[in-house]
Each structure stands twice: as structure tokens, then as C-alpha cells.
Amino acid sequence: MRIDKNSIQTVAIVLNTSWNIYNFRLALIHALRDAGYRVILIAPRDEYSQKLEDDGFIYYDIKMNNKGVNPFEDLLLIHDFYKIYKKTKPDILLNYTIKPNIYSSLAAKFLKIPVINNITGLGTVFLNKNISSYIAHWLYKISLSKNSVVFQNREDMRLFIEKRLIKEKSAILIPGSGIDTERFKTKYRLSKDKKNKKFTFLMIARLIKDKGVQEYIEAIRLVRQSNNRKNCTFKILGSLYLSNPTAISQKELDSWVEEGLIEYLGHSDNVQEEIDKVDCVVLPSYREGLSRVLLEASSMGKPIITTNVPGCKDVVDDGVNGYLVEVKNSVELAQAINKMVNLPKNKLLSMGKEGREKVVNNFSQQKVIDKYLFLLQRLKLEKIIEFKSNIHNIYTTQPTLW
């Protein structure tokens, strides 16, 4: 889709890390540039910022304490966003993650810049009920008003509407950031795929409790105890996230490795290689926007075990391409692990095939990009109609001066 000369020229993509842009939004920003938009990127500088600049994108650094709740810091953040927008004059903002959704939107209101907010997940503030949660709800309500708001699953969208954080007409459903189904494709044809000598499970997640890491460990212990199952291997791939209030500590992680429960793979930018080596991917998360990990695994033909919660259950049809278990239930998770291990090879292959077809048909990268391009074109049209309406009102309501 190409834009015409009268369409939006500058789109600012705003996130809490450059890593996030590079790993999850790269295809979108390339598509926007290819469609004729001028794209600017705004995020705190990290090791991925230079890669984005080397790719020819205009990048602006902004200081952002992603886990801080200091009101003076947050006021300064609004001011910093304001200065960047005053300088760069974007026609529209695409905000992702909590702080950009709130503080970038507030800065945009002063300059009357149209905003598309993206709710990629609810985070800890929505899972808990405390003062931080109430403040976050209030901030969302004032920052998202009159903006278009994109959700990755229907439950999150319904929750925001029911809590009156947004109006129903503002809500848009787009299934995640999209999966490159050619990149995330197993190296081996499903018909020739063989199980590992030991059936291998992999959990991919930031190491925080909300991802269900402790339930995964408890389930592994139960599997070991009930069947003395030495024919299973369990792995974890993901970074420690010590700034998060529910973070798993280095000491806990080391103890699990020493106990022989898991093999810890650390962090990797080449996730598909690790997925390709295993038989099943597990994610016992408490809630997701739309789990990219599960989509990537399904795209690679791997059966899934995950929780029956928003953002996870959207990817898995229970018994078809994986199993759904009750959230925070390590016993049920252990049962699903044992069930998966005992499946015949043809059923495992069938699950993998069903999962890949589901991703290709519903969650492909191009489908998501097309929806964003359509949304940007629609917003531009609405802007033109509003401008013409204002001009019409001026000429029909003001006295003639000549």
C-alpha cells in the first residue's frame, strides 16, 4: 500500500527500549518506510539503537525509568517527549508499552498530535490490586482519552471498556506484532522430524514470577517425583529482570540449575534456533497481550503447553495444537507435561502442523502490517474530513470581511 502526497508523512514509533523496536517492530517500521512514510524512532539508548541508525532510521534517545514511580521523573519525561515532538513535528505517534502509552500521549495532547496507543499486555499493575494499580488506571484514563487504542486480545479490550478507561469506538483489535512465518519455520520437514533422545521442553520468558516460572519449576519437580522421569529435559531461555518487583533472583536460578531441574540458556537474539532443538514449548504465564513466544513456537511446528488465560489461550486450541492448563496450577501443568511426553509421534506432528497453520492463517506478519497501514490511512482521512469541516464552519458562520 502506497501513501499519496496528502497522506501522513511522519510517523513516530515510541517504545521503552530500542531492543523492543529491533526485535518486535522492525518489519513494521520497514513497511512504513517502504510505503512512503518518514519514520522516526524514540526510545532509551541501548546496544540496539546503533543497529537501527545503521539501518537508516532517524533515532532519538530519551531517558526513561521503566520501573520507576517517581512523579518528578515522570513530569520530566512528559517534558522530554514534548521537546522531541516540538522539534520533529510528527503527524502521528505509535506508542507501545506502559510509559510511552501514558506520558508520550500526555505530551502529544499539548501539541494536538494524533496518537495510536498499543496495549501489548496489562503487566503487573493490572494483575495486582494496590495503590500503584489504581494510579495506573487513572493515568491510562486521562492519557488514552480521544486516542485510538490497539489491543492484542479481546479480553484486554473488554476490560479497558468496562473500566471506562476508553470508549468502545476507540478500540481496535490487531493480533500482535505479526510473525515472519518464513523465518520461524523448522529446518526439518514435519514428516521427517524426530523427537530428541530425551523429550525436551523449553520455556522462553523474562524471569519474573508473572510468567509462571515458579509453577514451571514446581511442575518439573512433580514430574521427576511421580515417574522418576529421566527421559525428559527442561530448559529455560530468558533474561533475569531484577528491576521487576516479581523478579526471580540469581540465587534461585542457580539453585534450580544445581538441583538438576533445568538447563539455563541465558539470553539469545536467535530464538528460533533454540525452539528448533526442542519437542515442546511451555509458557505458564498469568496473562499476556498476545504471546509472541507461543506464536513463534507454533509457527515452527512445535506443540504448546500454556495457561488458559488471555493472550495465551488465543494461540492454542486445547488438544489440537497443544494443551491449556489452569493458571498457577503446577499439578495440572505437570499432568500436561506427562501427557505430552506419552503422545505418539504422529499426534505430535499433527499438533505441530495445526499450530503452524493457525499462525499462517491468523497471525502472519503481513496481515498485521496491512492492518496498521489501513489504520494510518483511515486516521489521515478522518483528519482531512475534520479539517474540511472546520474550514466549512469558518466560511458559513463567520461574517464576510470583504
Secondary structure, DSSP 4 states (H G I P E B T S, - for coil): ----TTS--EEEEE-S-HHHHHHHSHHHHHHHHHTT-EEEEEE---TTHHHHHHTT-EEEE----TT---HHHHHHHHHHHHHHHHHH--SEEEEESHHIIIIIHHHHHHHT--EEEEE----HHHHS-SHHHHHHHHHHHHHHTTSEEEESSHHHHHHHHHTTSS-GGGEEE--TT-B-TTTS--SS-GGG----SSEEEEEES-BBGGGTHHHHHHHHHHHHHHH--TTEEEEEE--B-TTSTTBPPHHHHHHHHHTTS-EE----S-HHHHHHT-SEEEE--S--SS-HHHHHHHHTT--EEEESSTTTTTT--BTTTEEEE-TT-HHHHHHHHHHHHTS-HHHHHHHHHHHHHHHHHHSBHHHHHHHHHHHHHHHHHHHHHHHHHHHHHHHHHSPP--
